[in-house]
């Protein structure tokens, strides 16, 4: 049996694949809803995570600022009430 060069076989295989890809234009294939449903679920999950992230970035600092303002008002009221008791 004659030894065949492996590079020649690879070139022939690639040439055949190229010819098949060039000659067939339409596949007329129906994928169905199988791959679509997980994609929709993933898209909805990413949107939900994005909304939660945006709210977290905006609301968390506001909560801290509001808490500081309330604590400052409470301290001012306590100081004012102590002054009134001392007088």
Wavefront OBJ file of the C-alpha trace (Angstrom):
o trace
v 0.000 0.000 0.000
v 1.269 3.446 -0.896
v 1.786 6.017 1.879
v -0.372 9.099 1.344
v 0.829 12.483 2.497
v -1.355 13.782 5.382
v -1.035 17.384 4.180
v -2.591 16.383 0.892
v -5.550 14.758 2.681
v -6.101 17.861 4.815
v -6.016 20.084 1.722
v -8.517 17.864 -0.083
v -10.831 17.851 2.961
v -10.704 21.634 3.293
v -11.338 22.032 -0.436
v -14.398 19.764 -0.210
v -15.749 21.698 2.785
v -15.219 24.976 0.918
v -17.038 23.670 -2.166
v -19.985 22.494 -0.056
v -20.214 25.836 1.766
v -20.096 27.806 -1.485
v -22.609 25.723 -3.443
v -25.403 25.485 -0.848
v -27.105 28.825 -0.376
v -30.202 28.076 1.715
v -30.619 25.524 4.464
v -34.414 25.802 4.860
v -34.061 24.601 8.428
v -36.490 25.165 11.270
v -34.895 25.417 14.666
v -38.079 25.773 16.687
v -38.685 27.255 20.121
v -36.134 25.068 21.899
v -33.214 27.515 21.751
v -35.451 30.581 21.837
v -36.928 30.064 25.303
v -33.604 29.896 27.189
v -32.405 32.964 25.279
v -35.512 34.897 26.307
v -35.038 33.791 29.906
v -31.432 34.922 29.847
v -32.344 38.283 28.340
v -35.011 38.840 30.996
v -32.534 37.872 33.729
v -29.929 40.325 32.410
v -32.493 43.127 32.246
v -33.636 42.367 35.797
v -30.040 42.308 37.074
v -29.350 45.611 35.291
v -32.375 47.293 36.864
v -31.444 46.027 40.322
v -27.866 47.234 39.843
v -28.983 50.698 38.780
v -31.347 50.974 41.735
v -28.578 49.781 44.038
v -26.152 52.361 42.713
v -28.705 55.181 43.064
v -30.728 54.241 46.155
v -27.998 52.976 48.518
v -26.070 56.290 48.655
v -29.365 58.178 49.057
v -30.296 55.990 52.025
v -26.946 56.753 53.654
v -27.358 60.506 53.108
v -30.919 60.474 54.465
v -29.809 58.497 57.517
v -27.019 61.013 58.201
v -29.457 63.923 57.872
v -31.907 62.278 60.285
v -29.134 61.561 62.785
v -27.921 65.153 62.541
v -31.444 66.496 63.129
v -31.875 64.148 66.086
v -28.567 65.308 67.599
v -29.555 68.951 67.112
v -32.921 68.292 68.812
v -31.202 66.516 71.701
v -28.789 69.418 72.172
v -31.671 71.894 71.994
v -33.699 69.887 74.536
v -30.719 69.688 76.942
v -30.271 73.456 76.736
v -33.950 73.987 77.522
v -33.730 71.660 80.541
v -30.626 73.394 81.835
v -32.270 76.822 81.659
l 1 2 3 4 5 6 7 8 9 10 11 12 13 14 15 16 17 18 19 20 21 22 23 24 25 26 27 28 29 30 31 32 33 34 35 36 37 38 39 40 41 42 43 44 45 46 47 48 49 50 51 52 53 54 55 56 57 58 59 60 61 62 63 64 65 66 67 68 69 70 71 72 73 74 75 76 77 78 79 80 81 82 83 84 85 86 87
